[in-house]
Amino acid sequence: MNQKSGAARSLSAQSFTDKQGQYLAFIYTYEHMFRRPPAEADMQRHFQVSPPSVHQMIVTLERNGLIRRQPGVARSIQILVAPEDLPILDWLEIDQS
């Protein structure tokens, strides 16, 4: 039975795409660094994407039950995924030459 629950856990850990996982990891990391959730502009800067791209991802994460937000409240993103199920955040490559 223990194996079965472990399989179910890994299955639930894969309930988001790699890109969604990176957004979740960014939200988690940002919140722990700055003690508040990121704004969509913070995600736009990190992922170097357009504001509509970030907003669509947030809407998708919420629709899929991975995050929760309070309507009309800035920086109200709450992650609903266990921290141990989040991937490691990929940082952008910086050319140091």
HELIX and SHEET records of a PDB file:
HELIX    1   1 ASN A    2  ALA A   13  1                                  12    
HELIX    2   2 ASP A   18  PHE A   34  1                                  17    
HELIX    3   3 GLU A   40  PHE A   47  1                                   8    
HELIX    4   4 PRO A   51  ARG A   63  1                                  13    
HELIX    5   5 PRO A   83  ASP A   85  5                                   3    
SHEET    1   A 2 ILE A  67  ARG A  68  0                                        
SHEET    2   A 2 GLN A  78  ILE A  79 -1                                        
END                                                                             
